[in-house]
Amino acid sequence: MARLLKKNGAGESEILELNLGLNCFGRDPENHFPINHSTVSAHHCDITLTADGILLRDCNSTNGTFLNGEPVQQAVLTAGQVLRLGDVELLVETTEVKIAIPEIIRPRPAPPVVLPNGAMLCPRHAESPVTHRCTHCHSVLCDTCVTRLRRKGGKTLKLCALCSHAVEMIAAEKPKKKSFFAKLTATIKLPFVRSKRDE
């Protein structure tokens, strides 16, 4: 990570390793890097560390912020430059930025149990039969594992609980077919009218 070297009176150097994001320098102990010196303001300057570089910004300090002897309000820091806050010198040793994204390892579920009749049991719910398969990660799921997203005025979406992609039904769950009579009664509804002959 990017580092500054602060020269001490004994000739030794103190290493200041910058944090990703905002780094506050000044005499106030609340700063990220407090510098207890009479020529340094309470909140002297900010150094912002990003993946694109290091930006220095003076915070209206009393004695000024200098880069290689020149007063600056804002500047991009590079390795080898000398930064001076009042009478305190800091050497920009390195401007290297390392951003590490940790790898997330998800535990894989156990394979489904296959019964003698060929049906499978859900790896997450041992007593439930498998009814769906994910179209993306190909995991098998029972009805409890399926996430249902109801859309107003639209079809209900069935999604995988592991990766949130669409799932499809497999042989264990088949929609019941309506009989011809059920279809007929659902489409034709005639009012029952009593004739005078029946009276």
C-alpha positions as CSV (number, residue, x, y, z in Angstrom):
1,M,0.0,0.0,0.0
2,A,1.1,3.6,-0.5
3,R,3.5,4.9,2.2
4,L,5.0,8.2,3.5
5,L,8.2,8.5,5.5
6,K,8.2,11.1,8.2
7,K,11.6,12.3,9.3
8,N,12.1,12.4,13.1
9,G,14.6,14.6,14.9
10,A,16.9,11.6,15.7
11,G,17.4,11.0,12.0
12,E,15.1,8.0,12.0
13,S,12.1,7.7,9.7
14,E,8.5,6.8,10.8
15,I,6.5,4.8,8.2
16,L,3.0,6.1,7.6
17,E,1.0,3.6,5.6
18,L,-2.0,5.2,3.9
19,N,-5.5,3.7,4.1
20,L,-7.8,3.3,1.2
21,G,-10.0,6.4,1.0
22,L,-9.6,9.5,3.1
23,N,-6.5,10.1,5.3
24,C,-6.6,13.2,7.5
25,F,-3.3,14.8,8.7
26,G,-3.0,17.5,11.4
27,R,-2.1,18.4,15.0
28,D,-5.6,17.3,16.3
29,P,-5.3,13.7,17.8
30,E,-8.7,12.9,16.1
31,N,-6.9,12.9,12.7
32,H,-6.0,9.5,11.1
33,F,-2.3,10.6,11.2
34,P,-1.8,13.1,14.1
35,I,1.4,15.2,13.8
36,N,2.2,17.0,17.1
37,H,4.1,20.0,15.8
38,S,3.5,23.8,16.4
39,T,3.7,24.6,12.6
40,V,1.0,22.0,11.7
41,S,-2.6,23.1,11.8
42,A,-5.3,21.1,13.7
43,H,-6.6,19.8,10.4
44,H,-3.8,20.5,8.0
45,C,-4.4,18.4,4.9
46,D,-6.2,15.4,3.4
47,I,-4.7,12.7,1.3
48,T,-7.2,10.5,-0.6
49,L,-6.0,7.1,-1.8
50,T,-8.0,5.5,-4.7
51,A,-7.3,3.0,-7.4
52,D,-6.6,5.9,-9.8
53,G,-4.0,7.6,-7.7
54,I,-3.3,9.7,-4.6
55,L,-4.8,13.2,-4.3
56,L,-3.4,15.8,-1.8
57,R,-5.7,18.7,-0.6
58,D,-4.7,21.5,1.7
59,C,-7.4,22.3,4.3
60,N,-6.7,26.0,4.6
61,S,-3.7,25.4,6.9
62,T,-2.0,28.3,8.6
63,N,1.5,27.6,7.4
64,G,0.7,25.9,4.1
65,T,1.2,22.6,2.4
66,F,4.3,22.3,0.1
67,L,5.2,19.8,-2.6
68,N,8.9,19.8,-3.6
69,G,9.2,23.3,-2.1
70,E,6.1,24.7,-4.0
71,P,2.9,25.7,-2.1
72,V,-0.1,23.7,-3.3
73,Q,-3.8,23.6,-2.7
74,Q,-4.4,20.4,-4.6
75,A,-1.9,18.0,-6.3
76,V,-1.5,14.4,-7.4
77,L,1.3,12.7,-5.5
78,T,4.0,10.6,-7.1
79,A,6.8,8.5,-5.6
80,G,9.9,10.4,-4.7
81,Q,8.2,13.8,-4.0
82,V,8.8,15.6,-0.7
83,L,5.7,16.8,1.1
84,R,6.0,19.5,3.7
85,L,3.3,20.4,6.3
86,G,4.5,23.5,8.0
87,D,8.1,22.5,9.0
88,V,7.4,18.7,9.0
89,E,8.7,16.8,6.0
90,L,7.2,13.7,4.6
91,L,8.8,11.7,1.7
92,V,6.4,9.9,-0.7
93,E,8.0,6.5,-0.7
94,T,5.5,4.6,-2.8
95,T,2.1,5.3,-4.4
96,E,1.3,1.6,-5.0
97,V,-2.4,0.7,-4.3
98,K,-3.5,-2.9,-3.8
99,I,-7.2,-3.6,-3.8
100,A,-7.9,-7.3,-3.0
101,I,-11.3,-8.7,-3.4
102,P,-11.7,-11.8,-1.2
103,E,-12.9,-14.9,-2.9
104,I,-16.3,-16.1,-1.6
105,I,-16.5,-19.8,-1.4
106,R,-20.0,-21.1,-1.0
107,P,-20.4,-24.6,0.4
108,R,-21.9,-26.9,-2.2
109,P,-25.0,-28.8,-1.1
110,A,-24.9,-32.6,-0.8
111,P,-26.1,-34.5,-3.9
112,P,-29.8,-35.4,-3.8
113,V,-30.9,-38.8,-2.5
114,V,-32.4,-41.0,-5.3
115,L,-35.2,-43.3,-4.3
116,P,-35.7,-46.8,-5.8
117,N,-38.6,-45.4,-7.9
118,G,-36.2,-42.8,-9.5
119,A,-37.6,-39.8,-7.5
120,M,-35.1,-37.5,-5.8
121,L,-35.2,-35.9,-2.4
122,C,-34.2,-32.3,-1.8
123,P,-30.6,-31.9,-0.6
124,R,-31.7,-29.1,1.8
125,H,-35.0,-30.6,2.9
126,A,-34.5,-34.3,3.4
127,E,-38.2,-35.3,3.5
128,S,-39.3,-33.2,0.4
129,P,-39.3,-34.5,-3.2
130,V,-37.5,-32.6,-5.8
131,T,-39.9,-30.6,-8.0
132,H,-37.7,-28.0,-9.9
133,R,-34.3,-27.6,-11.5
134,C,-32.5,-24.2,-11.9
135,T,-31.9,-23.2,-15.5
136,H,-28.6,-21.5,-14.6
137,C,-26.8,-23.4,-11.8
138,H,-28.7,-26.7,-12.5
139,S,-29.4,-27.2,-8.7
140,V,-32.4,-29.4,-7.9
141,L,-35.0,-27.9,-5.5
142,C,-38.1,-28.9,-3.7
143,D,-41.2,-26.7,-3.7
144,T,-40.0,-25.0,-0.4
145,C,-36.7,-24.0,-2.0
146,V,-38.4,-22.2,-4.9
147,T,-38.7,-18.4,-4.4
148,R,-42.0,-17.1,-5.9
149,L,-42.1,-13.5,-7.1
150,R,-45.7,-12.4,-7.7
151,R,-46.1,-9.6,-10.3
152,K,-49.2,-7.4,-10.3
153,G,-51.3,-8.4,-13.3
154,G,-48.6,-10.8,-14.5
155,K,-47.3,-14.3,-14.3
156,T,-45.7,-15.5,-11.0
157,L,-42.0,-15.9,-11.4
158,K,-40.3,-19.0,-9.9
159,L,-36.7,-18.4,-9.0
160,C,-33.8,-20.4,-7.6
161,A,-33.1,-19.7,-3.9
162,L,-29.3,-20.2,-4.6
163,C,-28.7,-18.0,-7.6
164,S,-32.0,-16.2,-8.3
165,H,-32.3,-17.4,-11.8
166,A,-35.5,-19.0,-13.3
167,V,-36.3,-22.6,-12.5
168,E,-38.3,-25.2,-14.5
169,M,-40.5,-28.0,-13.3
170,I,-39.2,-31.5,-13.6
171,A,-41.1,-34.8,-13.7
172,A,-41.9,-34.9,-10.0
173,E,-44.4,-32.0,-10.3
174,K,-46.7,-32.0,-13.3
175,P,-49.7,-29.7,-13.5
176,K,-53.0,-31.6,-13.3
177,K,-54.9,-31.6,-16.6
178,K,-58.4,-30.3,-16.5
179,S,-61.1,-32.7,-17.8
180,F,-63.2,-31.8,-20.8
181,F,-66.2,-31.2,-18.6
182,A,-64.2,-28.8,-16.3
183,K,-63.0,-26.8,-19.3
184,L,-66.5,-26.7,-20.6
185,T,-68.0,-25.4,-17.4
186,A,-65.1,-22.8,-17.0
187,T,-65.8,-21.3,-20.5
188,I,-69.6,-21.6,-20.8
189,K,-71.7,-20.2,-18.0
190,L,-75.4,-20.1,-18.8
191,P,-78.0,-18.8,-16.4
192,F,-80.5,-21.4,-15.3
193,V,-84.0,-20.2,-16.4
194,R,-87.1,-22.1,-15.2
195,S,-89.8,-22.4,-17.8
196,K,-93.5,-22.0,-17.0
197,R,-94.1,-25.7,-17.9
198,D,-92.0,-26.8,-14.9
199,E,-94.4,-24.9,-12.5
